[in-house]
Amino acid sequence: MNERIRELFLQADFPKVDIGAEAERFAELIVRECAQVSENDITDGNACCTNTAVRIARQIKEHFGVEE
């Protein structure tokens, strides 16, 4: 998990300071779900739109340090 996830976790002001495995997994699942929304938004078959949706999904995962 990358530093951005840790920063957001601390901003959420949870009583526990360190990120446990469950919280990391939860964050990863949210990031994957957001990326999937982009990938699913391929409605018209346009290659340009498809490439953009896939690129955005990849950027979301990279930003949060989620592996493919």
Residue, then its C-alpha position, 0 to 999 in steps of 0.5 A: m500500500n502506498e503512502r497516500i493510503r496511509e495519509l488518508f487513513l490518518q486523516a480519517d482519525f481512527p483510534k488505532v494509529d497503525i494500519g492493520a491488514e484488514a484496513e489495508r485490504f479494505a482500502e485496496l478493495i475500494v481502489r479496485e472497485c473505483a478502477q473497475v467503474s472506469e473500466n466498465d464505462i466502455t459503452d459505445g465501442n469507441a477505441c479512444c474511449t476504451n483506451t481512456a477508460v483503461r488508462i484511467a483505471r490503471q492510473i487510479k491503481e498506480h496512484f494508490g499502489v494497488e498491484e494489477 
